[in-house]
């Protein structure tokens, strides 16, 4: 059985984990087009990827607990996907 996953993460100056427990899914991570500035996605190894407002990427079979995001207060990132 496949499960769907939807989340909105509000950004701030400090990194926030995308999940607090191991959660392996395929998701599209989207920086909202209304964001005021670049958001940053960081993996467990500490590598950062900038996400411009309106930019999105599909991540296949990733553990959301290994990923963190930060950005400008008031900006958001959405996660839409599932366990397929």
C-alpha positions as CSV (number, residue, x, y, z in Angstrom):
1,X,0.0,0.0,0.0
2,X,1.3,3.5,-0.9
3,X,0.9,6.4,1.4
4,X,0.8,10.1,0.3
5,X,2.8,12.8,2.1
6,X,2.1,16.5,2.2
7,X,4.0,19.0,4.4
8,X,4.7,22.7,4.5
9,X,7.9,23.8,6.3
10,X,8.1,27.4,7.5
11,X,11.6,28.7,7.2
12,X,13.8,30.6,9.6
13,X,17.5,31.5,10.1
14,X,18.3,28.1,11.7
15,X,18.1,24.8,9.9
16,X,15.0,22.7,10.5
17,X,14.8,18.9,9.8
18,X,12.2,17.8,7.3
19,X,11.3,14.9,9.5
20,X,12.1,14.0,13.2
21,X,12.1,10.3,12.6
22,X,13.4,8.2,9.7
23,X,10.9,8.8,6.8
24,X,11.9,7.3,3.5
25,X,9.8,8.7,0.6
26,X,9.9,10.1,-2.9
27,X,9.0,13.8,-2.7
28,X,9.0,16.9,-4.7
29,X,10.6,19.7,-2.6
30,X,9.4,23.1,-3.7
31,X,10.5,26.6,-2.7
32,X,7.3,28.7,-3.0
33,X,7.4,31.2,-5.8
34,X,6.3,33.9,-3.3
35,X,9.4,33.4,-1.2
36,X,11.4,36.6,-0.6
37,X,14.8,35.0,-0.8
38,X,16.8,31.8,-1.5
39,X,16.1,28.8,0.7
40,X,18.9,26.3,1.5
41,X,18.5,22.5,1.6
42,X,21.3,20.6,3.5
43,X,22.0,16.9,3.6
44,X,23.5,14.8,6.5
45,X,27.0,15.4,5.1
46,X,26.5,19.2,5.4
47,X,26.3,19.9,1.7
48,X,24.0,22.8,0.9
49,X,21.9,23.4,-2.2
50,X,20.2,26.8,-2.8
51,X,16.6,26.7,-3.9
52,X,15.5,29.9,-5.7
53,X,11.9,31.0,-5.2
54,X,9.8,28.8,-7.5
55,X,12.4,26.1,-7.9
56,X,11.6,22.4,-7.2
57,X,13.3,19.1,-7.3
58,X,12.0,15.5,-7.0
59,X,14.0,13.4,-4.6
60,X,13.6,9.6,-5.0
61,X,13.8,7.3,-2.0
62,X,15.3,9.8,0.4
63,X,15.2,9.8,4.2
64,X,13.6,13.2,5.1
65,X,15.2,13.0,8.6
66,X,18.6,13.4,6.8
67,X,17.6,16.7,5.2
68,X,17.3,20.2,6.7
69,X,16.1,23.5,5.3
70,X,16.6,27.2,6.3
71,X,15.8,30.5,4.7
72,X,14.1,33.8,5.4
73,X,11.5,34.1,8.1
74,X,8.1,34.1,6.4
75,X,9.2,31.9,3.5
76,X,8.2,28.2,3.1
77,X,9.1,25.0,1.4
78,X,6.5,22.4,0.5
79,X,6.9,18.6,0.3
80,X,4.5,16.5,-1.8
81,X,5.1,12.8,-2.5
82,X,4.6,9.4,-1.1
83,X,6.0,5.9,-0.5
84,X,5.9,4.6,-4.1
